[in-house]
Amino acid sequence: MKLDLREIIDVPGGRVSFSQELSTERLGSPSIVRYDAGPSAEGVVENTAGVLTARGSIEARLTCLCDRCGAEFGMDKHLDFAVPVVPAGESEDPEAFELEGDWLDMDDLLETVYILDMDTKYLCRPDCKGVCPECGQNLNEGPCSCRKKPDPRLAVLEQLLDK
């Protein structure tokens, strides 16, 4: 979606609201199974003393696979953002988004904000124990019956204890 900002570019105090559903096509991750709701964004682009800023929030409900144990779980995602908006070629700020004439590409802005906020690891809970590397038992559901192998780097010390 392209947002027309002609009416606020030269009007300090001017505001243009937006509300948009984001396409999930480019918002994937191997750990994301599906989006159950959203992602959807709401906010405003406002001119404060000649400086344009896009402010808003993005909400989504996801079903993910835990990166440690492989269990499916749901999670709610909420992020707030405030991004400077500048005319093309007028800023060296890497976080600023450039206008295309008097238009702001909201798809690009919202996708970028969302992707930069994505988790690098999705866990079903912070203390997830994962799975046993030998038998594959989910250690969150209980211990496995595998014999724990000692760290091979400490095998020399174990030989000293056997003497």
LINLIN-V62808 format. One record per helix or strand. SS is the DSSP state (hx for helix, st for strand). FROM is the first residue (numbers start at 1). TO is the last residue. If there is no record, write none. Layout:
# LINLIN-V62808
ss=SS from=FROM to=TO
ss=SS from=FROM to=TO
This chain:
# LINLIN-V62808
ss=st from=2 to=4
ss=hx from=6 to=9
ss=st from=15 to=21
ss=st from=32 to=48
ss=st from=51 to=65
ss=st from=72 to=86
ss=st from=97 to=98
ss=st from=100 to=100
ss=st from=103 to=105
ss=hx from=106 to=116
ss=st from=131 to=131
ss=st from=138 to=138
ss=hx from=152 to=162
